[in-house]
Amino acid sequence: MHTTTRDKLIDSMIDALQRKGLHGIGLSKLLASADLPKGCLYHHFPGGKTDLAVAAIEQVAERVQQAFTNLFHRHPEPLEALAQWLQNSMTQLQDSDFELGCPLATIALESGPQDQAIRAALARAFATIRQVLEDQLQRHGYAQAAGLASLFVALYEGGLLQARVAGDGAPLHQAVTTLIQLTRQRPEAKSA
């Protein structure tokens, strides 16, 4: 598959967000990592770094949605799929020497009220991720599927953040194990 200039820019931004955050990388370094001249950024993203960040957030949400589709296909039981998702994330973080975090989390932590386009894109991305999880949990009869989906996303983001800072996956592993055990206790209970 041919990678377009736009795709290269988005991929470089996603990598930068995972490693350094939005404000941790300058445009020159971002363009150098994509091996592209400065003019192509503004050709594809007239709003500059903000437009590129929004496109990267949207791409991450799309990729996560596709990853969940594939994961739930391979592991039809939602808790097994979610455990695998969290394990894959932890493996990626450990393999990167605790450098590669979640690109959505890093930009969310940096954004302020003035970053309306970025915050709107983040809100849509997190809503998409929660909805995919909720649909799977609901399909399998889990009570409070929306709440569980939100809890898994919060556990993922908070656990990865703690693991990244500590350089140790124990907090995420412990939280995942506990949440899955608690959820398995009554998966058939329907919410009122």
Salt bridges, closest charged atoms under 4 A:
ASP11 OD1 - ARG63 NH2 2.44
ASP15 OD1 - ARG19 NE 2.86
GLU58 OE2 - ARG124 NH2 3.30
GLU99 OE1 - ARG19 NH1 2.80
